[in-house]
Amino acid sequence: MCLVMASHPVAATGGPAPRERILIDTDWRFHKGDPQGITHEFDYDVRPEVARSEDGKAADARPEEAAKLASRSAPVLKLWILPTANPLIRDPAKHHARPAGHPGSDVTFVQADFDDATWQHVTLPHDWAITGPFLKDGPYGGMGRLQTWGPVWYRRTLDIPASDRGRSIFLDVDGAMSYATVWLNGKLVGGWPYGYNGWRVDLTPYAVPGGENQLAVRLDNPPESARWYPGAGLYRNVWLVKTDPVHVAHWGTRVTTPQVSKERATIALDVSIDNDSGSEANVAVVTDVYPLDANGARTGRVVAHIDGGHTQVTAKSSAKLSASTTLAHPRLWGPLPTQQPHRYVAITTVTREGRVVDQVETPFGIRSIRFDANEGLLVNGERTVIRGVNNHHDLGALGAAFNERAAERQLQILREMGANAVRMAHNPPAPELLELTDRMGLLVVDEVFDSWERKKTPLDFHLIFPDWHESDLRAMLRRDRNHPSIVLWSVGNEVGEQYTGEEGAAIARRLNAIVHEEDPTRPTINAMNWAKPDMPLPSTLDVIGLNYQGEGIRDTPEFEGTDRIRTKPQYDAFHVAFPDKAIVSTETSSALSSRGAYLFPVTKETSAPVRDGRGGDTTTRQVSAYELHAVDFGSSADKVFASLDRHPFVAGEFVWTGFDYLGEPTPYYDSRSSYSGIVDLAGFPKDRYYLYQARWRPDLPMAHLLPHWTWPGREGQATPVHVFTSGDEAELFVNGVSQGRRKKAPFEYRLRWDDVVYVPGELRVQAYRDGKPWAASTTHTAGAASQLQAVADRREIASDGRDLSFVTVRVLDRNGRPMPTSSAHLRFSVEGPGEIVASDNGDPTDMTSFVSRERNAFNGLCLVIVRGLPDRNGTITLRAESGSLQPASIELRSVAHP
């Protein structure tokens, strides 16, 4: 990724900085709906007619063939939008020619004199759908029960001074959901259909330096466009970029480290130069390399210099310069905890006849990666078992609007569990998320598509795949290729082309070739839940990616005779068929649970599907937190662990999922959010979190008890107790009376006391390792709810209008013990220079708007998210109240950060 800031040194002439990259996230106006009288004038293309959503469709349902569409005699915007992709289409013969004219130029919303004073004033990133209300009726559980579809408009003026005359001016959009169209000063500039990629449009021909310029952006996210909550709006950052006509191209630097050792490393740099001017340019390129500190700030002196040489760039064309250097004793980037995520920055300066015309910064890391069929992943020569999770892009109560602190919190929670990797499911992430994974030492699988030409929902990406797959894939690759955290490029997830034989394999080969053209240093993968070793598709990519197939899919007698995917465990079969290819389990488990909701009876099985009375309750729509149940095609964590331990050649796993996410609420599609997360939607760990922590952090002394021990009405009844521990044996006590000492058997990952009789009082476990005390845990029966407690993850936040504090509100008894079943109704208020952004409780059935200041606790917990007001420092006091319970308050500090 080429990160360019507006604070670069000024040119030698004393004029403006050679490059300005200005965040334009404030002062936007927002409106739902098109002007009156508009029907199909702004259609990107003809869409299939969809009568009704097919809600509750199983995640592993077979994708379908695309619908045949009739053409329309009236023009569609597609013809004017497609040329935006031209810089990302390699073959000039396939570039799109733009028709004459500017559709929409006569519509009021794009006119400079249109009065938008009544439109909503918003700050980006903005997800207009997250405030709700939730759709309590109808078929939209798969998309989170929030309406994300329909046309919306954003307007903003751009102040382009007269001094910018002669410069190139661009609009860079990090993400817009979706089918974006951009007008400037009433002229149609271009756009981009795919909602998850970043993209650029050239404003230069339409900008008028010396005054205000009117920008208008229309989005038209379709219904039926996703299997999860896609978000809505301009939900990532938007930038105004100004350069000299001769400048580094968009995402125009590529840093690779082809030879790496502790003694020395080769740093190779490619720089692409665009010449937008009308005359030939003689340019020179030089690059200085500096170390970065842990926060990503440049530190120290130049450690390497790369002389890129000179070249002539003809008018209205591009050129590429390549050079390399050797760095002695490099500080290597590697994943925590065994390695350190050291980074560098390459500062590239472009001069034209001695005058500085551009300067860009490219953070990067020096590291080697290799996937081996028997050893898995090796980073800098060290075998690194992938302990990863899949995550969707929403941030819970904040929706899809990207917030760096919210994303950082998620990664911190996962890292504390022991995770060292994240798969971006199933789309390119916000660029700042990859900056976080670089800085935090987390491995990444960067993924571009959930569908190719076959559809999973009627209006998903398959509609535009033929026209846009090359440009969308290259956009992800060029933007992200300098991130050291990325170790694999994924070109698809459970695509329908698994079923189309050689036809599907041909598409996979085409995508694979594009990846290697853009980045020959990383392997490719495609997540497969159906394709088998003897089929064409698996041979097309560099690494084998298996979703659920490793441990088997519906491989028990219960599923005999069903027409769904049934697969015996496949690790050995793929290993034999592809002895030179590494295998990664791109999705495992898909276990289901509701935090703190323990249902009886408890299955004796290691892994079982959810059924009413068997781990599930259709009345409450909750799934048992004993962590033994999964979707029909999935498995418990215990079953997955055993399969991986029996197949040590597998490089590792990505669990479905790290966090609960909005939409896809299997098995209860009347709910708003998923049940598959190791962590709930609010960020509270489920019991499963500690099962993974025990496995992924074996040297951490820990023992976790479940369930809680507050069960009025269960006195005298069997209440199974399970223990997750990094020890190898444990002894359980009820009120000091031993329930027996048990040792883990081979391929056993929890200790079970299934016949414990509930007696109020104290439940305690003492874990051992190698016969010595290792860790202990105790829980007590709670009394009646008496008081509230508020605890913040951070007491000091920046007064920048973006930074957040996540405050946990707990319901306690009079002795300060958690009340684990409380659903107390809570009210929140705030004083001082801050505001409550959202609240949540992790309950997938809660249809209270996320922006509400009132919410029930869910099993004793609730979350309040507080933001400091921009440029206002001081004390923020958050107060939580609930009827007769003793209230809680907490003070936060909002301060100016440098």
Disulfide bonds with the S-S distance in Angstrom:
none
